[in-house]
Amino acid sequence: MQLVQEQKGDGLTFRIHALTHVIRYSASASGDLEETRQMDGRFTVEAQLHGSGVLIEPGAFQYSHGNIQAKVEQQAKGGFLSRAIATAGTGESAFATRFTGQGKVWTEPTRKHFIIAESSGAKGDDMILDDKAFYMAQDTMQLGTHTHNSIAGALSGNGLRQPKLSGKGIFVVESPVPVSEVEVIELSGNDSLIVDGDLMLMYSASLNVELRPLVRGLRNALRSGEGLVFMISGQGTVFLTPTHSNLSAASL
């Protein structure tokens, strides 16, 4: 395996590994066989627990080593019906598996890419995630639901609700592109961002996001050749995947 990214938090370390396979054997000067390996497009996440815990999406666990305890926890407050309603349309489960103790937890290999990020827990630092982007998070964080209050949110492709991650800690999200291809844009409150297509991996909950035509007026819209775009304003951070080629109609 080859280490791709590592980030340490308070009592927890995340590591993303690229799986490799042997493509050639060769003899060294001493006569021993040496391996030549290359990445095969699969990745796995390692969570090393040393005082903290981790929440992992259901079905992602592969194995653990050490003194590790696991239990299933609900991620939305309220009764079963309210939890089901809260998570409907977000692509996320109402439950997650919580691992605590001392040791390492490994996830199933997958061809999806992963990105490690960190939240300070300060007011306005909550993150709105793309559908099904949540993968794991420090158990000091909470996975909830963001509800759009405008029809623009309903037209965004994610329905009226999206996953929302809040609290202080480090977390991992799934990405359609490698971390090197993710563009991070900071908005100061005096500027804005216009995004066309399915490019937003996650963004600060403090931002204002509106879905509308690039130019005003039906005739101008037809002339521009552009459909609906996202107009983003306020103060916060946007994570874009501009090299993602599997684009659909405008969606968050």
Buried (B, 14 or more C-beta within 10 A) or exposed (E): BEEBBEBBBEBBBBBBBBBBEEEEEEEEEEEEEEEEEEBEEBBBBBBBBBEBBBBBBEEBBEEBEEEBEBEEEEBBEEEEEEBEBBBBBBBBBBBBBBBBBEBBBBBEBBEBBBBBBBBEEEEEBBBBBBBBBBBBBBBBBBBBBBBBEEEBBBBBBBBBBBBBBBBBBBBBBBBBBBBEBBEEBEBEEEEEBEBEBBBBBBBBBBBEBBBBBBBEEEEEBEEEEBEBBBBBBBBBBBBBBEEBEEEEEBBB
